[in-house]
Amino acid sequence: MMRPLFKRSASISIVEVHKIAEQLRKVEAKKKKTRRTVKSISERNLIYKILKNNRLFSHLSEDNLSKLMRAMYSETYEIGEQPITQGDIGDCLYIVQSGGFDVFITNKYGVERKVSYK
């Protein structure tokens, strides 16, 4: 008699599979957007200032800050377009050059509240 390889079973619901697939589609769609990595002097200065004054990046050397800046790219979002939704895989850092975003969080009871506005 063959013994099972796993003593426990795992399951994932259809809803969870659909959520994961949707998140992966969003990530792939973002990657397909045209990304402009060439930056003007004013864009480089803005990014440098923001990174240098941020606790997460302020300790980086000039060389590492420069590498990070070169890896960054610009995207434009239209009014009503959502660059990220609660529950999405977080794979980006957003620096808002102009305009602003409303940020909403939905709690475990389904109540949505605005936590930020620019």
C-alpha positions in Angstrom: 0.0 0.0 0.0 1.3 3.4 -0.9 1.5 6.1 1.7 0.4 9.6 0.8 3.2 12.1 0.4 1.4 14.8 2.4 -0.2 14.2 5.8 -2.3 17.4 5.5 -4.5 18.6 2.7 -4.6 22.1 1.5 -7.5 23.8 -0.3 -8.0 27.1 -2.0 -11.4 28.4 -2.9 -12.5 29.4 -6.4 -12.9 32.9 -5.1 -9.3 33.1 -3.9 -8.0 31.6 -7.2 -9.9 34.3 -9.1 -8.5 37.0 -6.8 -5.0 35.8 -7.3 -5.5 35.6 -11.1 -6.9 39.1 -11.2 -3.9 40.5 -9.1 -1.5 38.8 -11.5 -3.3 40.3 -14.5 -3.1 43.7 -13.0 0.7 43.3 -12.4 1.2 42.2 -15.9 -0.9 45.0 -17.3 1.2 47.5 -15.3 4.4 46.0 -16.8 3.1 46.4 -20.3 2.5 50.1 -19.9 5.0 52.2 -21.6 7.6 53.2 -19.0 9.6 56.3 -19.5 12.9 56.0 -17.6 14.6 59.0 -19.1 14.1 61.9 -16.7 14.4 65.6 -17.0 16.7 67.5 -14.6 13.7 68.7 -12.6 12.3 65.1 -12.3 15.7 63.9 -11.1 16.0 66.7 -8.6 12.4 66.0 -7.3 13.1 62.2 -7.0 16.5 62.8 -5.3 14.9 65.3 -2.8 12.1 62.9 -1.9 14.4 59.8 -1.5 17.0 61.7 0.5 14.4 63.1 2.9 12.7 59.7 3.4 13.8 57.6 6.4 13.7 54.4 4.2 16.2 55.7 1.7 18.1 58.6 3.5 21.0 56.3 4.5 21.8 55.2 1.0 25.0 56.3 -0.6 24.9 58.7 -3.6 25.8 55.8 -5.9 22.9 53.7 -4.6 20.5 56.6 -4.7 21.6 57.2 -8.3 20.9 53.5 -9.2 17.5 53.7 -7.6 16.6 56.8 -9.5 17.7 55.2 -12.8 15.4 52.3 -12.1 12.4 54.5 -11.5 10.0 55.3 -14.3 7.1 57.6 -14.9 3.5 56.7 -15.4 0.4 58.8 -16.0 -3.0 58.0 -14.5 -6.3 59.4 -15.6 -8.9 60.7 -13.2 -10.7 57.7 -11.7 -8.0 55.2 -12.6 -6.6 53.2 -9.7 -2.9 52.5 -9.7 -3.3 50.1 -6.8 -6.2 48.6 -4.9 -6.3 47.2 -1.4 -5.3 43.6 -1.5 -3.1 43.9 -4.7 0.4 42.7 -4.6 2.5 45.8 -3.6 5.4 46.0 -6.0 5.8 49.7 -6.6 6.7 52.9 -4.8 4.6 55.8 -5.9 5.9 59.4 -5.9 3.2 61.8 -7.0 4.8 64.5 -9.1 1.5 66.4 -9.7 -2.1 65.9 -9.0 -3.2 63.7 -6.1 -4.9 60.6 -4.9 -7.6 59.8 -2.5 -6.5 56.7 -0.4 -9.2 54.5 1.0 -9.0 51.5 3.3 -11.8 48.9 3.8 -11.8 47.3 7.2 -12.8 43.7 8.0 -16.4 44.7 8.3 -16.5 46.2 4.8 -16.6 49.8 6.0 -14.5 52.0 3.7 -12.8 55.2 5.0 -10.6 57.8 3.4 -7.2 57.9 5.1 -5.3 60.3 2.9 -5.9 63.1 0.4 -3.6 65.2 -1.6 
